[in-house]
Amino acid sequence: MTGNKRPEHLPGRAYKRELRRLQAELVTLQEWVRAEGERLVVVFEGRDAAGKGGAIRRVTERLNPRVARIAALPVPNDRERTQWYFQRYAAELPAAGEIVLFDRSWYNRAGVERVMGFCTEAEHARFLRQCPVFERLLVEDGILLRKYWFSVSDEVQEQRFRSRLEDPTRRWKLSAMDLESITRWEAYSRAKDEMFAHTDIPEAPWYVVEGDDKRAARINMIAHLLSTVPYHDVPRPDLELPPRPPSTGYQRPSRDLQTFVPDRSAELPR
């Protein structure tokens, strides 16, 4: 990139073509995970409105929800607040043949909790000491751990926040705490830098995704994930559609005996 000039956004046609190809590869990855009994964890972190949610949706939309699931934990309850910090996240880890995508993760403590004062200095310091140990234990046990940080410029973040405010179907994605990230931009930057300094470890490195172009971010993240996992095509059984057997005299009950959804589509202009 030269100067402040931004690269052109990825055209929609190229995006859709490559996304379809990558999603087919994700299905191959899924079948390998299931057949080989692997355990894959993908952590999605980053700035608010950086595109984490959209990337997660594109990763999972063609996958089997019995194999690949999203872990998006709510605020801890009173009991969970008394547990070891990593305990409730450990309960979400995959068993053999499963993929878990963390829509935000144990890194809440290094980000929002740190910046908003929801944890003490001692709790934050303990997290930075324990997190690399926790992740090394996961990797040592055979879990495939991938961590992605979605970055976005302050200008683009503000544009996306404004767009959410004006769109009633997306306003739920915006909270008062999200808006705080505008006034606390530098505090979040310092917290992220400190987090990287402690947790960007060889066993589980951070991978940064440039998120100003959402389409490019999704393509880049998925392509990178696939490139880091040694999956291969798993032979599948040959399936053939069986012939429909001849009728044995079954008759469907009268439509008057059932309650049907009104045909709203018939009222739409043609």
TORKOL-4160 file (C-alpha; in steps of 0.2 Angstrom, whole numbers, padded with zeros to 4 digits, m for minus):
270
<pt num="1" X="0000" Y="0000" Z="0000"/>
<pt num="2" X="0007" Y="0017" Z="m0005"/>
<pt num="3" X="0004" Y="0032" Z="0007"/>
<pt num="4" X="m0014" Y="0032" Z="0014"/>
<pt num="5" X="m0022" Y="0025" Z="m0002"/>
<pt num="6" X="m0033" Y="0010" Z="0002"/>
<pt num="7" X="m0034" Y="m0005" Z="m0010"/>
<pt num="8" X="m0049" Y="m0007" Z="m0020"/>
<pt num="9" X="m0063" Y="m0018" Z="m0012"/>
<pt num="10" X="m0064" Y="m0036" Z="m0018"/>
<pt num="11" X="m0078" Y="m0036" Z="m0032"/>
<pt num="12" X="m0093" Y="m0046" Z="m0028"/>
<pt num="13" X="m0092" Y="m0058" Z="m0042"/>
<pt num="14" X="m0074" Y="m0063" Z="m0038"/>
<pt num="15" X="m0079" Y="m0064" Z="m0019"/>
<pt num="16" X="m0093" Y="m0076" Z="m0022"/>
<pt num="17" X="m0084" Y="m0087" Z="m0033"/>
<pt num="18" X="m0069" Y="m0089" Z="m0021"/>
<pt num="19" X="m0080" Y="m0091" Z="m0006"/>
<pt num="20" X="m0090" Y="m0105" Z="m0014"/>
<pt num="21" X="m0073" Y="m0114" Z="m0018"/>
<pt num="22" X="m0067" Y="m0111" Z="0000"/>
<pt num="23" X="m0083" Y="m0117" Z="0008"/>
<pt num="24" X="m0081" Y="m0133" Z="m0002"/>
<pt num="25" X="m0064" Y="m0135" Z="0005"/>
<pt num="26" X="m0071" Y="m0132" Z="0023"/>
<pt num="27" X="m0083" Y="m0146" Z="0020"/>
<pt num="28" X="m0068" Y="m0157" Z="0016"/>
<pt num="29" X="m0059" Y="m0151" Z="0031"/>
<pt num="30" X="m0075" Y="m0155" Z="0042"/>
<pt num="31" X="m0075" Y="m0173" Z="0035"/>
<pt num="32" X="m0057" Y="m0175" Z="0039"/>
<pt num="33" X="m0059" Y="m0169" Z="0057"/>
<pt num="34" X="m0074" Y="m0181" Z="0059"/>
<pt num="35" X="m0065" Y="m0196" Z="0051"/>
<pt num="36" X="m0049" Y="m0194" Z="0060"/>
<pt num="37" X="m0056" Y="m0189" Z="0077"/>
<pt num="38" X="m0047" Y="m0172" Z="0077"/>
<pt num="39" X="m0051" Y="m0157" Z="0088"/>
<pt num="40" X="m0051" Y="m0140" Z="0080"/>
<pt num="41" X="m0053" Y="m0123" Z="0090"/>
<pt num="42" X="m0054" Y="m0107" Z="0081"/>
<pt num="43" X="m0054" Y="m0091" Z="0091"/>
<pt num="44" X="m0061" Y="m0075" Z="0084"/>
<pt num="45" X="m0056" Y="m0059" Z="0092"/>
<pt num="46" X="m0054" Y="m0041" Z="0087"/>
<pt num="47" X="m0061" Y="m0023" Z="0087"/>
<pt num="48" X="m0080" Y="m0021" Z="0087"/>
<pt num="49" X="m0087" Y="m0020" Z="0070"/>
<pt num="50" X="m0071" Y="m0028" Z="0063"/>
<pt num="51" X="m0081" Y="m0042" Z="0054"/>
<pt num="52" X="m0079" Y="m0057" Z="0066"/>
<pt num="53" X="m0097" Y="m0061" Z="0065"/>
<pt num="54" X="m0098" Y="m0061" Z="0046"/>
<pt num="55" X="m0082" Y="m0072" Z="0045"/>
<pt num="56" X="m0089" Y="m0084" Z="0057"/>
<pt num="57" X="m0106" Y="m0086" Z="0047"/>
<pt num="58" X="m0096" Y="m0089" Z="0031"/>
<pt num="59" X="m0086" Y="m0102" Z="0039"/>
<pt num="60" X="m0100" Y="m0112" Z="0046"/>
<pt num="61" X="m0115" Y="m0109" Z="0034"/>
<pt num="62" X="m0111" Y="m0125" Z="0024"/>
<pt num="63" X="m0105" Y="m0135" Z="0038"/>
<pt num="64" X="m0114" Y="m0149" Z="0048"/>
<pt num="65" X="m0119" Y="m0140" Z="0065"/>
<pt num="66" X="m0117" Y="m0157" Z="0073"/>
<pt num="67" X="m0098" Y="m0156" Z="0069"/>
<pt num="68" X="m0095" Y="m0137" Z="0069"/>
<pt num="69" X="m0103" Y="m0126" Z="0082"/>
<pt num="70" X="m0101" Y="m0108" Z="0088"/>
<pt num="71" X="m0097" Y="m0104" Z="0106"/>
<pt num="72" X="m0103" Y="m0087" Z="0111"/>
<pt num="73" X="m0104" Y="m0086" Z="0130"/>
<pt num="74" X="m0114" Y="m0073" Z="0139"/>
<pt num="75" X="m0109" Y="m0063" Z="0154"/>
<pt num="76" X="m0104" Y="m0075" Z="0168"/>
<pt num="77" X="m0117" Y="m0079" Z="0182"/>
<pt num="78" X="m0113" Y="m0077" Z="0200"/>
<pt num="79" X="m0107" Y="m0095" Z="0201"/>
<pt num="80" X="m0096" Y="m0094" Z="0186"/>
<pt num="81" X="m0088" Y="m0078" Z="0193"/>
<pt num="82" X="m0081" Y="m0089" Z="0207"/>
<pt num="83" X="m0073" Y="m0102" Z="0196"/>
<pt num="84" X="m0056" Y="m0103" Z="0189"/>
<pt num="85" X="m0057" Y="m0090" Z="0175"/>
<pt num="86" X="m0054" Y="m0103" Z="0160"/>
<pt num="87" X="m0066" Y="m0116" Z="0168"/>
<pt num="88" X="m0082" Y="m0111" Z="0158"/>
<pt num="89" X="m0072" Y="m0109" Z="0142"/>
<pt num="90" X="m0064" Y="m0126" Z="0144"/>
<pt num="91" X="m0081" Y="m0134" Z="0145"/>
<pt num="92" X="m0084" Y="m0128" Z="0127"/>
<pt num="93" X="m0069" Y="m0137" Z="0120"/>
<pt num="94" X="m0072" Y="m0150" Z="0107"/>
<pt num="95" X="m0072" Y="m0168" Z="0108"/>
<pt num="96" X="m0065" Y="m0180" Z="0095"/>
<pt num="97" X="m0072" Y="m0176" Z="0078"/>
<pt num="98" X="m0078" Y="m0158" Z="0082"/>
<pt num="99" X="m0074" Y="m0140" Z="0077"/>
<pt num="100" X="m0078" Y="m0126" Z="0089"/>
<pt num="101" X="m0077" Y="m0108" Z="0084"/>
<pt num="102" X="m0076" Y="m0095" Z="0098"/>
<pt num="103" X="m0085" Y="m0079" Z="0095"/>
<pt num="104" X="m0075" Y="m0070" Z="0107"/>
<pt num="105" X="m0066" Y="m0081" Z="0120"/>
<pt num="106" X="m0056" Y="m0081" Z="0136"/>
<pt num="107" X="m0048" Y="m0066" Z="0129"/>
<pt num="108" X="m0062" Y="m0055" Z="0135"/>
<pt num="109" X="m0052" Y="m0053" Z="0151"/>
<pt num="110" X="m0037" Y="m0045" Z="0141"/>
<pt num="111" X="m0049" Y="m0034" Z="0131"/>
<pt num="112" X="m0066" Y="m0027" Z="0136"/>
<pt num="113" X="m0064" Y="m0033" Z="0155"/>
<pt num="114" X="m0047" Y="m0024" Z="0155"/>
<pt num="115" X="m0052" Y="m0008" Z="0147"/>
<pt num="116" X="m0069" Y="m0006" Z="0155"/>
<pt num="117" X="m0063" Y="m0011" Z="0173"/>
<pt num="118" X="m0073" Y="m0027" Z="0174"/>
<pt num="119" X="m0058" Y="m0036" Z="0182"/>
<pt num="120" X="m0045" Y="m0031" Z="0194"/>
<pt num="121" X="m0026" Y="m0027" Z="0190"/>
<pt num="122" X="m0022" Y="m0044" Z="0199"/>
<pt num="123" X="m0035" Y="m0054" Z="0189"/>
<pt num="124" X="m0028" Y="m0046" Z="0173"/>
<pt num="125" X="m0010" Y="m0050" Z="0177"/>
<pt num="126" X="m0014" Y="m0068" Z="0182"/>
<pt num="127" X="m0023" Y="m0070" Z="0165"/>
<pt num="128" X="m0008" Y="m0064" Z="0155"/>
<pt num="129" X="0003" Y="m0077" Z="0165"/>
<pt num="130" X="m0009" Y="m0091" Z="0164"/>
<pt num="131" X="m0016" Y="m0089" Z="0146"/>
<pt num="132" X="0000" Y="m0095" Z="0137"/>
<pt num="133" X="0001" Y="m0110" Z="0149"/>
<pt num="134" X="m0018" Y="m0114" Z="0146"/>
<pt num="135" X="m0015" Y="m0114" Z="0127"/>
<pt num="136" X="0001" Y="m0124" Z="0127"/>
<pt num="137" X="m0009" Y="m0137" Z="0137"/>
<pt num="138" X="m0022" Y="m0137" Z="0124"/>
<pt num="139" X="m0010" Y="m0139" Z="0110"/>
<pt num="140" X="0001" Y="m0152" Z="0119"/>
<pt num="141" X="m0015" Y="m0162" Z="0121"/>
<pt num="142" X="m0018" Y="m0162" Z="0102"/>
<pt num="143" X="m0030" Y="m0148" Z="0100"/>
<pt num="144" X="m0028" Y="m0138" Z="0084"/>
<pt num="145" X="m0029" Y="m0120" Z="0090"/>
<pt num="146" X="m0030" Y="m0106" Z="0078"/>
<pt num="147" X="m0032" Y="m0088" Z="0084"/>
<pt num="148" X="m0037" Y="m0073" Z="0073"/>
<pt num="149" X="m0037" Y="m0055" Z="0077"/>
<pt num="150" X="m0049" Y="m0044" Z="0066"/>
<pt num="151" X="m0042" Y="m0027" Z="0064"/>
<pt num="152" X="m0052" Y="m0012" Z="0057"/>
<pt num="153" X="m0047" Y="0007" Z="0056"/>
<pt num="154" X="m0056" Y="0019" Z="0067"/>
<pt num="155" X="m0064" Y="0027" Z="0052"/>
<pt num="156" X="m0072" Y="0011" Z="0045"/>
<pt num="157" X="m0077" Y="0006" Z="0062"/>
<pt num="158" X="m0087" Y="0022" Z="0064"/>
<pt num="159" X="m0095" Y="0020" Z="0047"/>
<pt num="160" X="m0101" Y="0003" Z="0052"/>
<pt num="161" X="m0108" Y="0009" Z="0069"/>
<pt num="162" X="m0117" Y="0022" Z="0060"/>
<pt num="163" X="m0124" Y="0010" Z="0048"/>
<pt num="164" X="m0130" Y="m0001" Z="0062"/>
<pt num="165" X="m0139" Y="0013" Z="0070"/>
<pt num="166" X="m0149" Y="0017" Z="0054"/>
<pt num="167" X="m0153" Y="m0001" Z="0050"/>
<pt num="168" X="m0167" Y="m0008" Z="0061"/>
<pt num="169" X="m0163" Y="m0026" Z="0057"/>
<pt num="170" X="m0145" Y="m0024" Z="0063"/>
<pt num="171" X="m0147" Y="m0012" Z="0077"/>
<pt num="172" X="m0147" Y="m0026" Z="0089"/>
<pt num="173" X="m0128" Y="m0028" Z="0085"/>
<pt num="174" X="m0124" Y="m0012" Z="0093"/>
<pt num="175" X="m0124" Y="m0009" Z="0112"/>
<pt num="176" X="m0119" Y="0006" Z="0123"/>
<pt num="177" X="m0103" Y="m0004" Z="0127"/>
<pt num="178" X="m0099" Y="m0005" Z="0108"/>
<pt num="179" X="m0100" Y="0014" Z="0107"/>
<pt num="180" X="m0088" Y="0015" Z="0121"/>
<pt num="181" X="m0075" Y="0008" Z="0110"/>
<pt num="182" X="m0075" Y="0024" Z="0100"/>
<pt num="183" X="m0070" Y="0035" Z="0115"/>
<pt num="184" X="m0058" Y="0022" Z="0121"/>
<pt num="185" X="m0049" Y="0018" Z="0105"/>
<pt num="186" X="m0032" Y="0020" Z="0112"/>
<pt num="187" X="m0035" Y="0011" Z="0128"/>
<pt num="188" X="m0041" Y="m0004" Z="0118"/>
<pt num="189" X="m0025" Y="m0002" Z="0107"/>
<pt num="190" X="m0014" Y="m0003" Z="0122"/>
<pt num="191" X="m0023" Y="m0018" Z="0129"/>
<pt num="192" X="m0022" Y="m0027" Z="0113"/>
<pt num="193" X="m0003" Y="m0023" Z="0112"/>
<pt num="194" X="0000" Y="m0030" Z="0129"/>
<pt num="195" X="m0011" Y="m0045" Z="0126"/>
<pt num="196" X="m0001" Y="m0049" Z="0110"/>
<pt num="197" X="0016" Y="m0047" Z="0120"/>
<pt num="198" X="0011" Y="m0061" Z="0132"/>
<pt num="199" X="0000" Y="m0073" Z="0121"/>
<pt num="200" X="0008" Y="m0072" Z="0104"/>
<pt num="201" X="0017" Y="m0088" Z="0107"/>
<pt num="202" X="0025" Y="m0101" Z="0095"/>
<pt num="203" X="0013" Y="m0114" Z="0100"/>
<pt num="204" X="m0002" Y="m0103" Z="0097"/>
<pt num="205" X="0002" Y="m0088" Z="0087"/>
<pt num="206" X="m0010" Y="m0073" Z="0083"/>
<pt num="207" X="m0015" Y="m0071" Z="0065"/>
<pt num="208" X="m0020" Y="m0053" Z="0061"/>
<pt num="209" X="m0034" Y="m0051" Z="0048"/>
<pt num="210" X="m0036" Y="m0034" Z="0040"/>
<pt num="211" X="m0055" Y="m0030" Z="0041"/>
<pt num="212" X="m0058" Y="m0014" Z="0032"/>
<pt num="213" X="m0064" Y="m0024" Z="0017"/>
<pt num="214" X="m0076" Y="m0037" Z="0024"/>
<pt num="215" X="m0076" Y="m0048" Z="0008"/>
<pt num="216" X="m0057" Y="m0049" Z="0007"/>
<pt num="217" X="m0056" Y="m0052" Z="0026"/>
<pt num="218" X="m0067" Y="m0067" Z="0025"/>
<pt num="219" X="m0058" Y="m0074" Z="0010"/>
<pt num="220" X="m0041" Y="m0071" Z="0018"/>
<pt num="221" X="m0045" Y="m0078" Z="0035"/>
<pt num="222" X="m0054" Y="m0094" Z="0028"/>
<pt num="223" X="m0039" Y="m0097" Z="0015"/>
<pt num="224" X="m0027" Y="m0095" Z="0029"/>
<pt num="225" X="m0036" Y="m0107" Z="0041"/>
<pt num="226" X="m0036" Y="m0120" Z="0027"/>
<pt num="227" X="m0018" Y="m0118" Z="0024"/>
<pt num="228" X="m0013" Y="m0121" Z="0042"/>
<pt num="229" X="m0022" Y="m0138" Z="0044"/>
<pt num="230" X="m0015" Y="m0154" Z="0036"/>
<pt num="231" X="m0032" Y="m0160" Z="0031"/>
<pt num="232" X="m0035" Y="m0171" Z="0016"/>
<pt num="233" X="m0050" Y="m0178" Z="0006"/>
<pt num="234" X="m0059" Y="m0192" Z="0015"/>
<pt num="235" X="m0066" Y="m0206" Z="0004"/>
<pt num="236" X="m0085" Y="m0205" Z="0005"/>
<pt num="237" X="m0097" Y="m0220" Z="0002"/>
<pt num="238" X="m0105" Y="m0220" Z="m0015"/>
<pt num="239" X="m0123" Y="m0215" Z="m0013"/>
<pt num="240" X="m0137" Y="m0218" Z="m0026"/>
<pt num="241" X="m0155" Y="m0212" Z="m0025"/>
<pt num="242" X="m0166" Y="m0228" Z="m0023"/>
<pt num="243" X="m0181" Y="m0230" Z="m0035"/>
<pt num="244" X="m0198" Y="m0225" Z="m0027"/>
<pt num="245" X="m0208" Y="m0240" Z="m0023"/>
<pt num="246" X="m0225" Y="m0242" Z="m0031"/>
<pt num="247" X="m0240" Y="m0236" Z="m0022"/>
<pt num="248" X="m0249" Y="m0247" Z="m0010"/>
<pt num="249" X="m0265" Y="m0237" Z="m0010"/>
<pt num="250" X="m0260" Y="m0223" Z="0003"/>
<pt num="251" X="m0271" Y="m0208" Z="0002"/>
<pt num="252" X="m0267" Y="m0191" Z="0009"/>
<pt num="253" X="m0280" Y="m0185" Z="0022"/>
<pt num="254" X="m0291" Y="m0171" Z="0016"/>
<pt num="255" X="m0282" Y="m0153" Z="0017"/>
<pt num="256" X="m0297" Y="m0148" Z="0027"/>
<pt num="257" X="m0291" Y="m0158" Z="0042"/>
<pt num="258" X="m0275" Y="m0148" Z="0043"/>
<pt num="259" X="m0270" Y="m0130" Z="0047"/>
<pt num="260" X="m0259" Y="m0123" Z="0034"/>
<pt num="261" X="m0249" Y="m0107" Z="0035"/>
<pt num="262" X="m0257" Y="m0093" Z="0025"/>
<pt num="263" X="m0250" Y="m0090" Z="0008"/>
<pt num="264" X="m0243" Y="m0073" Z="0011"/>
<pt num="265" X="m0232" Y="m0075" Z="m0005"/>
<pt num="266" X="m0248" Y="m0075" Z="m0016"/>
<pt num="267" X="m0251" Y="m0057" Z="m0011"/>
<pt num="268" X="m0234" Y="m0051" Z="m0017"/>
<pt num="269" X="m0233" Y="m0041" Z="m0033"/>
<pt num="270" X="m0227" Y="m0052" Z="m0048"/>
